[in-house]
Amino acid sequence: MPYILISTQIRLETGPTNVGDEFSDPAVMNYLGARKTTMLGNNFSEYHVDDPPRVVLDKLEKIGFRLLTMTGVGQTLVWCLHKEKE
């Protein structure tokens, strides 16, 4: 999977950081130390890490991901990254 979205709430910019959904690459999620959780009432799972977004972005860059874009949506910050196929 060459794309990944990470996000965090503005008031939580020091973590935790959402790093993937239930279909994310398990190897990348393991590398990030992410845990898969399902919030009560949701019918989908998400991966989270306690690290702030800056640390997550640094880790993803080390394994070949590049930042494509970043935006704010309401009280949420979202980054989209891409990794070239090998």
C-alpha positions in Angstrom: 0.0 0.0 0.0 1.9 3.1 -1.2 -0.3 5.7 0.6 -0.8 6.4 4.3 -2.9 9.0 6.2 -2.0 10.1 9.7 -4.0 12.5 11.8 -4.3 14.0 15.2 -6.6 16.4 17.0 -5.1 20.0 17.3 -5.4 19.9 21.1 -3.5 16.6 21.1 -0.6 17.6 18.9 1.8 15.8 21.3 0.0 12.5 20.7 -1.7 10.2 20.3 -1.6 10.0 16.5 -3.9 8.0 14.3 -1.7 6.2 11.8 -3.9 3.8 9.8 -7.1 2.0 9.3 -8.0 -1.7 9.5 -6.6 -2.3 5.9 -3.2 -0.7 6.6 0.0 -2.6 5.9 0.7 -4.7 9.1 4.4 -4.4 8.6 4.3 -0.6 8.6 2.0 -0.6 11.6 4.3 -2.9 13.5 7.3 -0.7 12.6 5.5 2.3 14.0 4.5 0.4 17.2 0.8 1.0 16.4 -2.0 -0.7 18.2 -5.3 -1.6 16.5 -8.4 -0.3 18.4 -12.1 -0.2 17.7 -14.0 2.7 19.4 -17.3 1.8 21.0 -20.1 2.3 18.4 -17.8 2.2 15.4 -17.9 -0.7 12.9 -14.3 -0.1 11.8 -10.8 -0.3 13.4 -8.0 2.3 13.5 -4.3 2.1 14.4 -2.9 4.5 17.0 0.5 5.4 18.5 1.3 7.5 21.5 4.0 9.4 19.6 3.4 12.9 18.3 2.9 13.4 14.5 6.4 14.8 14.1 7.9 11.5 15.4 5.6 9.4 13.2 6.5 11.5 10.1 10.3 11.1 10.9 9.8 7.3 11.2 7.9 7.1 7.9 10.5 9.1 6.1 13.2 6.7 7.2 11.3 3.8 5.4 10.7 5.7 2.2 7.5 7.6 2.6 7.3 11.2 1.4 4.8 13.9 2.4 2.3 14.8 -0.3 0.0 17.2 1.5 -1.2 18.4 4.9 -4.4 20.1 5.9 -6.6 21.0 8.8 -10.2 19.7 8.9 -12.1 21.3 11.8 -10.0 20.4 14.8 -8.1 17.7 13.1 -4.7 17.8 11.4 -4.2 15.3 8.5 -1.0 14.4 6.6 -1.0 12.2 3.4 2.2 10.4 2.6 3.2 8.2 -0.4 5.9 5.6 -0.9 7.2 4.7 -4.4 6.7 1.1 -5.3 9.9 -0.9 -5.2 
